[in-house]
Amino acid sequence: MASSPLTSSPSDRPARPNLVFRRLRGQRSPAEFAAAIRRAGLEIGEQVSCDARYIGRVEAGEIRCPNYAYERVFLHMFPGRTLTDLGFAPRSSVRGRRARDVEHAPLTRTTNPAHATSETSGACEPYTPQNPYDPHNPHDTYEESDVLRRAFMTGGGATVAAASLGPVGLALDATAAQRPVHRAGASDAGALEEAVRRIRLLDDRHGADGLYRRAAAPLRAAYTLLDAGATRQTTADRLYSGAGELAISVGWLAHDSGRFDDARSHYAEALATARMTGDPGLEAHAFCNTAFLARDAGRPREAVRAAQAAQRVARPVGSARLMSLLSLREAGGWAGLADRVGCEQALVRAQAFFERGPSDTDPEWMSFYGEAELEGLEAQCWSTLGDWPRAARHARRAAELQDPHFTRNIALYTAELADDLARGGRPDEAAVAGMRVLDLLEEVQSSRVQTMLAATARVLLPHRRASGVSAFLDRHAASPRMT
């Protein structure tokens, strides 16, 4: 009698914690270790979107073997060691099981090799077994599902050209869009979460403008998966959370590229998703971005109310860093209302929460929020209140503190510095900062930064005779604009 396929299914085997990897992390928090991995990746030209959740999955044994990009980074970080030395299973044992299962499965279609991901290119299986609804199907043990692989990962490379962002491949292809979607499994949830990380990583490096036009199809694919249903409740929870986070990410791309109406719609969609599923972390994130959008759109009172609502729902999350960021969102609203006292009180709360330090409860989307962002947001508050010297001090410190990985933020803080210096009567220093922003705009596509720099150029026009100002104005006038 043939043995049941369930007895050999990898999904039935309890995950074995990776204690070796945990020891390698040492005293660092998961977020700090993730940051170290991202930096190591940049040293060898790999852009891995590692965060605290990924570290947790590795240490819990959920990721038995990393993809090739992570493998190169880990071996760079720990020279002389193999994957097994780092506590991972041999790649052959992970890949080989699926290959054997597929060999005996009914064949239904051929996968176009052109659609293979960068991880599996040249080694992916050409067929998919029937009955994709089976929760024990070996296909569900992988990090990318068929639909979301095409939606998010097709053609991804280690280097993305800032001018075109062509290799991102965020569009859902016609074949995947027309094919019936199976009930979502853990692999679909994993692919969705990875897509959100990938969008955030690319935004950090290149800005929103080149990404937003490509982001609508992945979001539709995510909500298609929600409509299809999930094999398990835990998977459904991950899908709803992932879809909400993706809506916020797409909303941010719209927001940062000046499409405020689109951004408001996406944030509202995320907020509705959070409330349907009772997810306080997602709800706080949606309110956080709504407050930021309201400030930028000239609705400061709405910004204050949204930030206060975010703080109420965020308390059960238990993250001091999240409360710090939300207090800064409130401060931005008070500054827009010209309420200096309310702004200063919110800034004091933000600093006090921040000084409590990071924790394991910090949401993964907050990887951008460190001392540099704290300084940058405070600079924006003082700028709004017209205190240019104070704003310039904080903006300069923000640019100096920012991790080089966050190219877009360095450009933003430096543009803020240039504007504050120009309005504070220091045109020569403003021109120097403006030149640095123009250098960064060769890598970054951000309407926000370009708009700020254009305003600075207008302020500097009467000071053309000051040292360096004429050169800056001429170069700015000749620089290409986003369309």
ZALUM-347412 format. One record per residue (C-alpha): chain; z, y, x. Coordinates in steps of 0.2 Angstrom, whole numbers, plus 5000, padded with zeros to 4 digits. Layout:
% residues N
R  c    pz    py    px
R  A     Z     Y     X
...
This chain:
% residues 483
R  c    pz    py    px
R  A  5000  5000  5000
R  A  4995  5017  5007
R  A  5009  5029  5011
R  A  5011  5044  5000
R  A  5003  5060  5008
R  A  5019  5069  5004
R  A  5029  5059  5017
R  A  5018  5066  5031
R  A  5016  5084  5025
R  A  5022  5097  5037
R  A  5029  5107  5023
R  A  5041  5094  5018
R  A  5049  5094  5036
R  A  5064  5105  5038
R  A  5060  5119  5050
R  A  5069  5117  5067
R  A  5077  5133  5074
R  A  5069  5139  5090
R  A  5085  5141  5100
R  A  5076  5144  5116
R  A  5067  5159  5109
R  A  5084  5165  5102
R  A  5092  5164  5120
R  A  5077  5174  5127
R  A  5081  5188  5115
R  A  5098  5189  5122
R  A  5108  5204  5116
R  A  5093  5214  5110
R  A  5091  5216  5091
R  A  5076  5208  5083
R  A  5068  5225  5081
R  A  5071  5229  5099
R  A  5064  5212  5105
R  A  5049  5215  5094
R  A  5046  5232  5102
R  A  5047  5224  5119
R  A  5034  5211  5114
R  A  5022  5225  5107
R  A  5024  5234  5124
R  A  5020  5219  5134
R  A  5005  5216  5123
R  A  4999  5233  5127
R  A  5001  5230  5146
R  A  4987  5216  5144
R  A  4977  5224  5131
R  A  4983  5214  5116
R  A  4989  5224  5100
R  A  5001  5212  5092
R  A  5009  5218  5076
R  A  5026  5211  5080
R  A  5042  5216  5070
R  A  5059  5210  5066
R  A  5053  5198  5052
R  A  5041  5189  5064
R  A  5055  5187  5077
R  A  5066  5180  5063
R  A  5052  5168  5058
R  A  5050  5162  5075
R  A  5069  5159  5078
R  A  5070  5150  5061
R  A  5057  5138  5066
R  A  5045  5144  5053
R  A  5032  5148  5066
R  A  5030  5132  5076
R  A  5016  5138  5087
R  A  5010  5156  5089
R  A  4992  5162  5088
R  A  4982  5164  5104
R  A  4986  5183  5105
R  A  5005  5180  5104
R  A  5003  5166  5116
R  A  4995  5177  5129
R  A  5009  5190  5127
R  A  5023  5178  5128
R  A  5016  5170  5144
R  A  5014  5187  5151
R  A  5032  5191  5147
R  A  5039  5175  5154
R  A  5027  5170  5168
R  A  5028  5152  5174
R  A  5033  5145  5157
R  A  5023  5136  5144
R  A  5024  5137  5125
R  A  5035  5122  5125
R  A  5046  5130  5138
R  A  5048  5144  5125
R  A  5053  5132  5112
R  A  5037  5131  5103
R  A  5028  5115  5097
R  A  5012  5110  5107
R  A  4997  5118  5099
R  A  4988  5101  5099
R  A  5002  5094  5088
R  A  5001  5108  5075
R  A  4982  5109  5074
R  A  4979  5090  5076
R  A  4989  5086  5060
R  A  4978  5097  5050
R  A  4962  5090  5058
R  A  4967  5072  5054
R  A  4971  5076  5036
R  A  4955  5085  5033
R  A  4945  5071  5041
R  A  4950  5059  5026
R  A  4949  5073  5012
R  A  4934  5075  5000
R  A  4922  5088  5007
R  A  4918  5102  4995
R  A  4910  5116  5005
R  A  4906  5122  5023
R  A  4914  5137  5030
R  A  4903  5150  5038
R  A  4908  5151  5057
R  A  4904  5170  5056
R  A  4919  5172  5045
R  A  4931  5163  5057
R  A  4946  5174  5062
R  A  4949  5179  5080
R  A  4963  5166  5081
R  A  4953  5151  5076
R  A  4936  5156  5081
R  A  4927  5141  5089
R  A  4940  5129  5083
R  A  4941  5130  5065
R  A  4938  5115  5054
R  A  4921  5116  5045
R  A  4927  5109  5028
R  A  4941  5112  5016
R  A  4949  5097  5006
R  A  4948  5097  4987
R  A  4962  5102  4975
R  A  4968  5118  4983
R  A  4981  5119  4970
R  A  4991  5105  4977
R  A  5007  5113  4985
R  A  5007  5100  4998
R  A  4989  5103  5004
R  A  4989  5105  5023
R  A  4979  5121  5020
R  A  4995  5130  5015
R  A  5003  5127  5032
R  A  4993  5140  5040
R  A  4996  5159  5041
R  A  4979  5165  5034
R  A  4972  5159  5017
R  A  4954  5158  5014
R  A  4953  5173  5003
R  A  4965  5184  5013
R  A  4957  5179  5030
R  A  4941  5187  5024
R  A  4950  5202  5016
R  A  4960  5207  5031
R  A  4956  5199  5047
R  A  4937  5196  5049
R  A  4930  5202  5065
R  A  4947  5209  5072
R  A  4947  5212  5091
R  A  4960  5217  5103
R  A  4952  5234  5105
R  A  4947  5245  5090
R  A  4935  5259  5092
R  A  4943  5274  5085
R  A  4926  5282  5081
R  A  4921  5268  5069
R  A  4935  5256  5067
R  A  4921  5243  5064
R  A  4930  5228  5070
R  A  4944  5230  5058
R  A  4934  5220  5044
R  A  4946  5225  5030
R  A  4932  5223  5016
R  A  4933  5208  5005
R  A  4916  5199  5006
R  A  4906  5195  4991
R  A  4907  5176  4993
R  A  4926  5176  4993
R  A  4927  5189  4979
R  A  4916  5178  4967
R  A  4925  5162  4971
R  A  4939  5156  4960
R  A  4956  5159  4968
R  A  4968  5145  4969
R  A  4987  5147  4965
R  A  4994  5156  4980
R  A  5004  5147  4993
R  A  5015  5152  5008
R  A  4999  5154  5018
R  A  4993  5167  5006
R  A  5010  5177  5007
R  A  5010  5176  5026
R  A  4992  5182  5027
R  A  4996  5197  5015
R  A  5012  5201  5025
R  A  5001  5201  5041
R  A  4988  5212  5033
R  A  5001  5225  5030
R  A  5007  5224  5048
R  A  4989  5225  5054
R  A  4985  5241  5044
R  A  5001  5249  5050
R  A  4997  5245  5068
R  A  4979  5252  5067
R  A  4986  5268  5058
R  A  4999  5270  5072
R  A  4985  5269  5085
R  A  4970  5278  5076
R  A  4976  5287  5061
R  A  4971  5285  5043
R  A  4954  5292  5040
R  A  4944  5278  5047
R  A  4955  5265  5038
R  A  4957  5271  5020
R  A  4939  5268  5015
R  A  4940  5250  5020
R  A  4957  5247  5012
R  A  4954  5246  4993
R  A  4946  5228  4993
R  A  4961  5220  5002
R  A  4973  5228  4989
R  A  4962  5221  4975
R  A  4963  5204  4983
R  A  4981  5205  4984
R  A  4983  5208  4965
R  A  4970  5195  4962
R  A  4982  5183  4970
R  A  4997  5189  4960
R  A  4987  5186  4944
R  A  4982  5168  4950
R  A  5001  5163  4951
R  A  5010  5155  4965
R  A  5016  5137  4969
R  A  5034  5142  4971
R  A  5045  5156  4965
R  A  5050  5161  4983
R  A  5031  5162  4987
R  A  5029  5173  4971
R  A  5043  5185  4977
R  A  5034  5187  4994
R  A  5018  5190  4986
R  A  5025  5204  4975
R  A  5034  5212  4989
R  A  5019  5210  5000
R  A  5007  5218  4987
R  A  5019  5232  4984
R  A  5020  5236  5003
R  A  5001  5235  5004
R  A  5000  5247  4990
R  A  5011  5259  4999
R  A  5001  5256  5015
R  A  4985  5260  5006
R  A  4993  5275  4998
R  A  4999  5281  5015
R  A  4981  5280  5021
R  A  4976  5291  5006
R  A  4990  5303  5009
R  A  4988  5305  5027
R  A  4969  5308  5025
R  A  4972  5322  5011
R  A  4968  5311  4996
R  A  4984  5316  4987
R  A  4979  5310  4969
R  A  4974  5293  4976
R  A  4990  5292  4986
R  A  5001  5296  4970
R  A  4992  5282  4961
R  A  4995  5269  4974
R  A  5014  5274  4976
R  A  5016  5273  4957
R  A  5008  5256  4958
R  A  5021  5250  4971
R  A  5035  5258  4961
R  A  5030  5248  4946
R  A  5029  5232  4956
R  A  5046  5235  4963
R  A  5054  5238  4946
R  A  5046  5223  4938
R  A  5053  5211  4952
R  A  5070  5220  4955
R  A  5066  5224  4973
R  A  5077  5238  4979
R  A  5070  5239  4996
R  A  5052  5241  4990
R  A  5058  5253  4976
R  A  5066  5264  4990
R  A  5051  5263  5000
R  A  5040  5269  4986
R  A  5052  5283  4982
R  A  5052  5288  5000
R  A  5034  5290  5001
R  A  5033  5299  4984
R  A  5045  5312  4991
R  A  5035  5314  5006
R  A  5019  5316  4996
R  A  5027  5328  4984
R  A  5033  5339  4999
R  A  5015  5339  5006
R  A  5007  5343  4989
R  A  5018  5358  4987
R  A  5030  5351  4974
R  A  5047  5352  4984
R  A  5058  5350  4969
R  A  5050  5334  4965
R  A  5052  5329  4983
R  A  5071  5332  4982
R  A  5073  5322  4966
R  A  5062  5307  4973
R  A  5072  5307  4989
R  A  5088  5307  4980
R  A  5082  5293  4969
R  A  5077  5283  4984
R  A  5095  5285  4991
R  A  5103  5278  4975
R  A  5092  5262  4975
R  A  5093  5260  4994
R  A  5112  5258  4995
R  A  5112  5240  4991
R  A  5100  5237  5006
R  A  5114  5241  5018
R  A  5102  5250  5031
R  A  5109  5266  5039
R  A  5093  5270  5047
R  A  5084  5269  5030
R  A  5097  5281  5022
R  A  5094  5292  5037
R  A  5075  5293  5034
R  A  5078  5296  5015
R  A  5090  5310  5019
R  A  5077  5318  5030
R  A  5065  5317  5015
R  A  5077  5326  5005
R  A  5079  5339  5018
R  A  5061  5342  5018
R  A  5061  5346  5000
R  A  5076  5358  5002
R  A  5066  5367  5015
R  A  5051  5369  5004
R  A  5063  5377  4991
R  A  5069  5389  5005
R  A  5086  5382  5002
R  A  5093  5382  5020
R  A  5110  5376  5016
R  A  5104  5361  5006
R  A  5092  5357  5020
R  A  5106  5358  5034
R  A  5117  5347  5024
R  A  5104  5334  5022
R  A  5100  5335  5040
R  A  5118  5332  5045
R  A  5118  5317  5034
R  A  5102  5310  5042
R  A  5109  5312  5059
R  A  5126  5304  5055
R  A  5117  5289  5047
R  A  5105  5288  5062
R  A  5120  5287  5074
R  A  5126  5272  5066
R  A  5112  5263  5075
R  A  5099  5250  5070
R  A  5104  5234  5061
R  A  5096  5218  5054
R  A  5095  5225  5037
R  A  5083  5239  5042
R  A  5066  5236  5033
R  A  5052  5230  5044
R  A  5041  5245  5039
R  A  5053  5257  5047
R  A  5047  5251  5065
R  A  5040  5269  5067
R  A  5057  5277  5064
R  A  5067  5281  5079
R  A  5074  5296  5088
R  A  5056  5304  5090
R  A  5053  5303  5071
R  A  5070  5310  5068
R  A  5066  5325  5079
R  A  5049  5327  5072
R  A  5054  5328  5054
R  A  5068  5340  5058
R  A  5055  5351  5067
R  A  5045  5351  5051
R  A  5060  5357  5041
R  A  5064  5372  5053
R  A  5045  5376  5053
R  A  5045  5377  5034
R  A  5060  5388  5035
R  A  5052  5399  5047
R  A  5063  5396  5062
R  A  5049  5394  5075
R  A  5060  5393  5091
R  A  5071  5379  5084
R  A  5056  5370  5076
R  A  5047  5370  5093
R  A  5062  5363  5102
R  A  5063  5348  5090
R  A  5044  5346  5090
R  A  5043  5346  5109
R  A  5057  5333  5110
R  A  5049  5322  5097
R  A  5032  5322  5107
R  A  5042  5317  5123
R  A  5052  5303  5115
R  A  5038  5295  5106
R  A  5033  5277  5111
R  A  5015  5278  5118
R  A  5010  5264  5106
R  A  5011  5277  5092
R  A  4996  5288  5097
R  A  4994  5296  5080
R  A  5012  5302  5080
R  A  5011  5309  5097
R  A  4996  5319  5091
R  A  5006  5325  5075
R  A  5021  5330  5085
R  A  5011  5339  5098
R  A  5001  5348  5084
R  A  5017  5353  5076
R  A  5023  5360  5093
R  A  5007  5370  5096
R  A  5009  5378  5078
R  A  5027  5382  5081
R  A  5023  5390  5098
R  A  5009  5400  5091
R  A  5019  5407  5076
R  A  5034  5410  5087
R  A  5024  5422  5099
R  A  5020  5410  5113
R  A  5001  5409  5113
R  A  4998  5403  5130
R  A  5010  5388  5128
R  A  5002  5384  5111
R  A  4985  5383  5119
R  A  4991  5371  5132
R  A  4999  5360  5118
R  A  4983  5362  5107
R  A  4972  5355  5122
R  A  4983  5340  5122
R  A  4980  5337  5104
R  A  4961  5339  5106
R  A  4962  5325  5120
R  A  4972  5314  5108
R  A  4959  5317  5094
R  A  4947  5307  5104
R  A  4957  5292  5099
R  A  4965  5297  5083
R  A  4956  5300  5066
R  A  4969  5310  5056
R  A  4964  5324  5044
R  A  4982  5330  5044
R  A  4982  5333  5063
R  A  4965  5342  5062
R  A  4971  5353  5047
R  A  4987  5358  5057
R  A  4976  5362  5073
R  A  4964  5372  5063
R  A  4979  5382  5056
R  A  4985  5385  5074
R  A  4968  5391  5080
R  A  4968  5404  5066
R  A  4985  5410  5072
R  A  4979  5411  5090
R  A  4963  5421  5086
R  A  4970  5438  5089
R  A  4977  5432  5106
R  A  4961  5426  5113
R  A  4965  5436  5129
R  A  4981  5426  5133
R  A  4980  5413  5146
R  A  4971  5397  5141
R  A  4969  5403  5123
R  A  4950  5407  5124
R  A  4947  5390  5132
R  A  4956  5381  5118
R  A  4948  5391  5104
R  A  4931  5387  5111
R  A  4934  5369  5113
R  A  4942  5368  5096
R  A  4927  5376  5088
R  A  4915  5364  5097
R  A  4925  5348  5092
R  A  4919  5337  5078
R  A  4927  5337  5061
R  A  4931  5323  5050
R  A  4919  5321  5035
